[in-house]
Amino acid sequence: MGKKKIYLETTLFNYYFDTDKKGHAETVMLFDACAAGIFEPYTSFTVIEELKKASLEKYNKMFKLTKQYNITILTTSDEAEDLARRYISKGALPKGSLTDAIHIAVASINNLDEIISLNFRHIVREKTIKLTDEINKELGYKAIEINSPKEAIKDEKN
């Protein structure tokens, strides 16, 4: 099958540096697994735009991770925005969470295998996983896994 292509959502870049948060250690382990060639990491310009909301110093540190871990940055297309709106209209994600829906759509359109996130409110939740799978299949995209770093690392070890 080759390396699993994973999408690193915004929360991971924050948790990488936030040593007090539960999930920090697993996030660093995930980035290290990318460096070791276990995963092929991707993110998007939507993530980069979200990171810009941080202080300039923190943004620069988070953005450096894309270079340090050789993370490919994907563009956010009209197709991704349309798919994201469909996820919301079908109830996969709540209204007002377009950016979160765009993360899933960018990963789906680019044929990635898995989205890794620590956003348990909108992304890593059963309803989102189930409905985005159904919508993706209906529109001809493959089903995409959605996991936390801990689950992704555990799955890779098994």
N, C-alpha and C positions, 0 to 999 in steps of 0.2 A: 504494500500500500504506500510506502514511503512516509515521509514526515507528515505529521498532522499539521494542517494549515490553521493557525489560530488567530483570532481577532482580539486584540487587547483593548478593552474598553477603558474609558477615562479614569474610573476609580482605581485601576491598577497603578497608574502613574502617581496618583496621590498616596496610595497605601505603601508604595515602595519606600517613600521617605518618612511616612508617619509611623514611627516605631511604637507608638502607644496603642495603635489600633489592632484589634483582633483581626487577623488576616494578613498582617505585615509580613510575618515570616514565610507564609506560603506564597505570597506575592513575590518576594525575593527569590524563593526557590524556583518559581515559574520562570522568572527572567533568566536565572542561571541555567535552567533546562533549555531555554532558547539559545543561550550562548554555547551550550554543549551540543547543539545541533539536534536535540530531541524534537523540538517543535520548529516550525517555520512561522515566525511572527509577523503580523500585519496590524496596522491601525488605520485611522483615516484622518483626513483634514478636519472632519467634524470634531474628533478628539482634540486635535491641535488647537482648534478654536476654543474649545472648552477649557483647555489648559491655560490659555491666555487670560482667563479670569483670575488666575492666581497672581501673587506679587511677581514682579519681573524676575527677582532672584529665584523664586521657586519655579516659575515657568522655565527659566533657562536650565535648571537642574533636571526638570522632568523631560524637557525636549531633548536634552543630551542623551537620555536613555534610548531614543530612537536610533542614534548613531552608535552608541556603545553596544547595543544588542542587535544591530543590523535589522531594524524593524522597517518593513516596507510601508509607506504611507499611501493609502488608496484615496482616490478622488471620490467626492460625493456627487453623484449624477442626478439628473432629473428622474431617471428610472428608479434610483434608490429612494428619492423623496416621495415618488408616487407609491412605491411599495410600502414605505413607512406610513403614509396616510391610510393606506388600505388596512394595515395592521390595526391602526387606531379605530377606523370606522367599523371594523369587525370585532372590536373589543379585546384584542390581544394585549393592548397596552391602553392605559387610561388617556383620555383627552388631556392635552397639556404636556404630554411626554413625547413630543415629536422627535426631539434629539435622541432619546433612548431608542425609539423605533428606527431611526436612521442608522444607528449602529448595527442593528440586526439586519436591516435591509442591505447595507453596504457589504456585510459579510456574506449574505445570501447571494447577491448578484455576482460577487466575485468568486463564488464557488468555494468558499472556505469551509472547513470542517466543523469549527467550534468557535463560539464566542466565550471569552473568559471575562467575568465581571464580578464585582462585589456589590452591585446595585441589586439588592434583594427586593426592593420596593417595586421596581418596574421590569427588570430584565430577568434575573435569575429567580423565576417563580413558575410554578406548575402551569398556571393559566396561560402565561406568555409563551412558554415552551410548546404547549399543546396547540394553541391557536396559530402561532407563527408556522409551525410544522404543517398544519392543514392548509393554510393560505399558500405557503411555498409549494406544496405538492400540487395544489389546484392550478397554480400559475406556471408550473414546469421547473421550479427551482428545487434543488435537493433539500431534504430536511437538514437542519443545522443543530448541532448540540449546543446547549447553553449551560455553562457550569461556572463554579467558583474556582479559584486557583487550586484549592485543596482537592476538589473533585477531579480536576484535570490532571494533577500530578498523580493522584491515586489511580486513576484510570490508566495512565501511561505505564505505571509500574506493574499493572495486572496483565 
